[in-house]
């Protein structure tokens, strides 16, 4: 029995992270910037009841879908940093598509599209952070976090009806309100990284360094990825 448990524990610890994309939409049409967040269902096995940004795992089809505009070249270049032995333009573009697709599926908001059937425009998505779920979790994701002005959403105040309950209590909240919610640690960390920009009523520039966070051994590492300098 001990050997079986040891084998299962080892298998759980070596789950390969799946590529995922998250979109942080920010509204600047009020007295303070507001961020779109939703609460995960309490029945979910992964981060139940936590408040998160919309997002989810990438699908193989995301990299093959036609787009109106591939977005900023600097964003695609940054996505290829630390991608692996063979950085892929298709994969980089697919991660951007996934961020928009998951946002629509979880919130009903059409970011980068006028209609649900239209090809997406990837302009305006700023690659800001990346985090890999530590070993030992029931699910692991290699998540890329994008930031965008909510003006890329065509139906901002009239979201499509949702076909799932992936996110509950979907709301636009100020930074102070967001930091008071039940957040995953990585979500709180990214909000704090965004704070200096939001306090100036702005978003990070497209060429900003990417905060890359992951575990190695018993330590949690935070590195910066940029087109002029990358660590590790």
C-alpha positions in Angstrom: 0.0 0.0 0.0 2.8 2.4 0.9 4.4 1.8 -2.6 1.0 2.5 -4.3 0.5 5.7 -2.4 4.1 6.8 -3.2 3.5 6.1 -6.9 0.3 8.1 -6.9 1.9 11.0 -5.1 4.7 11.1 -7.6 2.3 10.9 -10.5 0.3 13.8 -9.1 3.4 15.9 -8.5 4.6 15.4 -12.1 1.4 16.5 -13.9 2.5 18.5 -16.9 1.2 22.1 -16.9 -1.3 22.9 -19.7 -1.1 26.2 -21.6 -3.7 28.7 -20.5 -4.6 32.3 -21.2 -6.1 35.0 -19.0 -7.5 38.4 -19.8 -7.5 41.3 -17.4 -10.0 43.9 -18.8 -9.8 47.4 -17.3 -12.4 50.1 -17.6 -11.4 53.8 -17.4 -14.9 55.3 -17.8 -15.5 56.0 -14.1 -13.8 57.8 -11.2 -11.3 55.0 -10.8 -10.2 52.1 -13.1 -12.3 49.0 -12.7 -11.3 45.4 -13.4 -13.5 42.5 -14.6 -13.5 39.6 -12.1 -15.7 36.7 -11.4 -16.1 34.1 -8.6 -15.4 30.4 -9.4 -18.1 28.0 -8.4 -17.7 26.4 -5.0 -18.1 23.0 -6.5 -15.0 23.4 -8.7 -12.0 21.2 -7.7 -9.5 23.9 -8.8 -9.6 27.1 -6.8 -13.2 26.8 -5.6 -15.0 30.1 -4.6 -11.9 32.2 -5.5 -12.3 35.4 -7.5 -10.3 35.4 -10.7 -9.9 37.1 -14.1 -11.6 35.3 -17.0 -9.5 32.7 -18.7 -8.8 29.1 -19.2 -6.8 26.5 -21.1 -5.7 26.9 -24.7 -7.2 24.6 -27.3 -5.3 23.2 -30.3 -7.8 25.0 -32.7 -6.9 28.4 -31.3 -3.7 28.6 -33.2 -5.4 27.8 -36.5 -8.3 30.2 -36.4 -8.2 33.2 -38.8 -7.8 36.6 -37.3 -8.3 40.1 -38.5 -5.2 41.4 -36.9 -2.4 39.5 -35.1 -1.8 42.2 -32.7 1.4 44.0 -31.7 4.6 42.4 -33.0 6.2 43.0 -29.7 3.5 41.0 -27.9 4.0 38.0 -30.2 7.8 38.3 -29.7 7.5 38.3 -26.0 5.2 35.3 -26.0 8.0 33.3 -27.7 10.4 34.0 -24.8 11.0 30.8 -22.8 8.4 29.0 -24.9 10.6 25.9 -25.4 13.1 24.6 -27.8 11.0 25.6 -30.8 9.2 28.9 -30.3 6.1 28.9 -32.5 4.4 31.9 -34.0 1.2 29.8 -34.3 1.3 28.9 -30.7 1.9 32.6 -29.6 -1.1 33.7 -31.7 -3.2 30.8 -30.4 -2.6 31.9 -26.8 -3.9 35.4 -27.6 -7.0 33.9 -29.3 -7.6 31.7 -26.3 -7.7 34.7 -24.0 -10.5 36.3 -26.1 -12.3 33.0 -26.5 -12.3 32.1 -22.8 -13.4 35.6 -21.9 -16.4 35.3 -24.1 -17.3 31.8 -22.9 -17.0 32.8 -19.2 -18.5 36.4 -19.3 -20.4 36.8 -22.6 -18.2 39.7 -23.6 -17.0 40.1 -27.1 -13.4 41.3 -26.8 -11.8 42.0 -30.2 -15.0 41.0 -32.1 -18.2 42.7 -33.2 -20.1 39.4 -33.3 -19.6 35.9 -31.9 -18.9 34.5 -35.3 -16.4 37.2 -36.4 -12.7 36.6 -36.7 -10.9 38.2 -33.7 -8.7 41.3 -33.7 -5.8 40.6 -31.4 -4.8 44.3 -31.2 -4.6 45.8 -27.7 -3.6 42.7 -25.7 -0.6 43.5 -23.5 1.4 40.4 -22.3 2.0 41.3 -18.7 2.7 38.1 -16.6 3.1 34.4 -16.7 2.8 31.8 -13.9 3.0 28.1 -13.7 1.0 26.2 -11.1 3.3 24.5 -8.6 3.6 20.7 -8.6 1.3 18.8 -6.3 -1.9 20.5 -7.4 -4.9 18.6 -8.9 -4.5 20.7 -12.1 -1.5 22.7 -13.4 -1.5 25.5 -15.9 1.2 27.5 -17.6 -0.9 30.7 -17.7 -0.2 33.9 -19.7 -1.9 37.0 -18.3 -2.8 39.7 -20.7 -4.1 43.2 -19.9 -6.4 45.2 -22.2 -8.5 48.4 -22.2 -12.2 47.4 -22.0 -12.8 49.5 -25.0 -11.9 46.5 -27.2 -15.2 44.9 -26.0 -18.0 45.5 -28.5 -20.9 44.6 -26.1 -19.5 46.0 -22.9 -22.8 46.7 -21.2 -24.8 44.0 -22.9 -23.0 40.6 -22.5 -24.3 37.5 -24.3 -26.3 35.1 -22.1 -23.9 32.5 -20.6 -24.1 28.8 -21.4 -22.2 27.8 -18.3 -21.6 28.7 -14.7 -17.8 28.8 -14.8 -17.8 32.2 -13.2 -20.3 33.5 -10.8 -20.8 37.1 -9.5 -19.1 38.7 -12.5 -18.5 42.3 -11.7 -16.3 45.4 -12.5 -14.4 46.2 -9.3 -11.9 48.9 -8.4 -8.4 47.8 -7.4 -9.1 48.3 -3.7 -12.3 46.2 -4.0 -10.5 43.5 -5.9 -7.8 43.2 -3.2 -10.5 42.7 -0.6 -11.9 39.6 -2.3 -11.0 36.0 -1.8 -8.2 35.8 -4.3 -5.6 33.2 -5.3 -2.1 34.3 -4.3 -1.0 34.7 -7.9 -4.0 36.9 -8.7 -3.3 39.2 -5.8 0.4 39.4 -6.9 -0.5 40.4 -10.4 -3.0 43.0 -9.2 -0.2 44.5 -7.0 2.1 44.6 -10.1 -0.6 46.4 -12.0 -1.3 48.9 -9.2 1.4 51.5 -10.1 0.0 51.7 -13.7 -3.7 51.9 -12.7 -3.0 54.6 -10.1 -1.7 56.7 -13.0 -4.9 55.8 -15.0 -3.0 53.8 -17.6 -2.1 50.3 -18.7 1.5 48.9 -18.9 3.2 49.6 -22.3 3.1 46.8 -24.9 6.8 46.3 -24.5 6.8 45.9 -20.7 8.8 43.1 -19.1 6.8 40.0 -18.3 6.8 38.8 -14.6 7.4 35.1 -14.9 6.6 33.1 -11.7 7.1 29.4 -11.0 8.4 27.0 -8.5 11.7 25.2 -8.5 12.4 22.8 -5.7 11.0 24.3 -2.6 11.4 27.9 -3.7 9.1 30.2 -5.7 11.0 32.1 -8.3 10.1 35.4 -9.9 11.9 36.4 -13.0 11.5 39.1 -15.7 11.2 38.2 -19.3 11.9 41.0 -21.9 13.1 41.3 -25.4 16.3 42.9 -24.3 17.1 40.7 -21.3 15.8 37.4 -20.0 16.9 35.4 -17.0 17.2 31.7 -16.4 
